[in-house]
Amino acid sequence: MIDMFRHSILLFCKGKLFKDLNKVMMLVVFGAVLAALMLVALVKVGVNMWVAVMIASGLSGALQPRLFRDLKFQ
């Protein structure tokens, strides 16, 4: 299991894990920006920072499988 994880990390770092690396990076940035916007919006509404972080990270984490559902591996 550890060897499979290490091999996947090495392929990712070399840029050979996904067929379209640009799409992967675009989706990662989109998810991070969406999480940051949710965090800022929640704080502006008046939610405590630690509660806003928990809500924004939970929602963006739940969104990740939906964003990455069509990725193709090599």
N, C-alpha and C positions, 0 to 999 in steps of 0.2 A: 504494500500500500504506500509506504513512504517512497519507494523507488518510482512508482507511478506518478506520485505528486512531484518528485524532483524532476522527472523526465518532462512532465507537462510544463513546469516552470521554465526549464531550459528551452523548450520549444517556443514558449511564449516570448521569452527574452530575445530569441533569435528571429522572431517574427514568422515562425513557421507553424504555429498552432492553428490559426484560423485562415480560411481562404481569403477573406477580405478584411485585412487588419484595419484599414481606414474606417470601415463601417463599425468595427468593434470600438475603436477609439472615439468615434463620433457618439455612439450610444453611451459610453462611459461618461464622457463630458456632459452629454444631455442629462443623464441621471444625476450627476453631481450638481449641475446648475439648477435643476429642478428642486433638489433637496435644499440648496442654499436659498432659493427663492421662497420655498415653504417656510424655512426657518426665519427668514427676515419678516415675512408676512405675519407669522404667528407672534413674533416679538413685537411688531408694530401694533397688533391687535391688543396686546397687553398680557399675553401668556408669559409666565415665568420662563427664564432662559432654559433651565434644565428640563422643563416639561416640553418646551418647544423643540428642543434637540431630540427628545425621545419620540415625539410625534413625527417630526420631519424625517428622522432616520428610519423609523418604522414604516412610514408610507413609502419612502424611496426604496427601502429594502424589499418591500412587497411588490414594487413596480419592476424590479430588476428581471425576474423571470419572464415577465411580459415583454420587456424590451429585447431580451436576448433569445427569444423563442425561435427565431429564424436564422441564427448564426450557423454557419457550416464549418466543420473542422476538416483539416487536411488528413 
